[in-house]
Amino acid sequence: MIKRSIQTIIQAALIDFPVVVITGPRQVGKSTLVHTFVGSLNFKYVSLDNIDQRRLAQEDPRYFIEVHGYPLIIDEVQYAPELLEVITEIINERRIFEEVSNGLFILTGSQAFHLMQGVSQSMAGRAAIFEMEPLSRCEINQVTETPFLPNVELMKHHFDPIPVSNVFEQIIRGFYPELYKNPRLNPEQYYARYVATYIDRDVTELINVKDKNKFHAFMQILASLTGQQLNVFSISKSIGVHSATINSWLSVLESSGLIYLLQPYHDVSMVKRIVRSPKLYFSDTGLAAHLLRIMDAKTLEVSHFAGAFMETFAMNEVRKSYLNSGRSFNGYYYRDSNQNEIDLILVENAHYHCIEIKKGMKFTKADVSAFNQLRNAQFKAGQHCILCNTVESYAINDSVIALSIDCVGRSSV
């Protein structure tokens, strides 16, 4: 079993919080992760995917807790939001009588919107919340993972370069744990089952999809737009459904963790000229490639989707490095009316760090000219970089370095 980077962070949170909440798409390994606490911390486990357990939790949540006791792991808890009020009452009572109240419950859910509504209303200040993603490259390689930030110290360390062909092999395969637990598993078959199960099991429970063919077409269009600006009207026109429906479908995919939106960078010094639409990314490149019916790495590498998938791959790795460390991902992108664009801006400690993601090895200062658009930003300029397929790191100018994508999530210490 691949050890997850976030496991240690979650275990530490159980010391300080009564409840730990873990959200994320189906099949990213939430159940496998929480099962490790059954043996190590004597948690009991119950899943609400079991229809009998679900019915009991919905009809008599207090008795459900009494039957199972605690510390307790409740998997897919969004099926019985009634449990959240009971759990809150238990915590409050234990605090009143000065009994141990931390480390009592671990809750997981694959529909973050509905789950987090209940958590924010009844468990404010009582729950530590973590978002779990598909495997990161650091997890696959079993190396320590830290939040990525451009750093000249990274230039002093040798990271094995990733051949471009290998990058696209990983992009096509994707990063769901089952594909690495069983290397012989065919990704095409895996994702076909995943999509069918997702639509039949989750989407129809959240929204009334009257025409599944149109929803499939919607997902295919989204896959073709990974790494690009979101234009709801254009998608609506292409599929032939109302914009409100598109927004509803987007909300479901986002709350289920299959996509995320990168917001544009806002700054008082440039508010009049920046583009306001978010960019859309699939949280797993293998799923996006499957939806586009691209099953071969070489085909993807020479297609016009190559750059967008490379960007999605690198963006996901950077984002995972933060989420897997229990940190917020304060990432944005920049595009203005003059078509200046910066793929990623990380804001950390009142500094901004500009990052370009490119397929290739050799670049010059002309490739990062857009970075100059932020010279009057409200934050101070930090170290900037190009993430690419370079064999050796090198300086482009005094504030920009070129780094191998392999350094993402790897410590410079």
Summary of the structure (lengths in Angstrom):
residues: 413
radius of gyration: 22.2
end to end distance: 27.0
largest distance: 65.9
contacts: 1349
relative contact order: 0.13
helix: 46%
strand: 17%
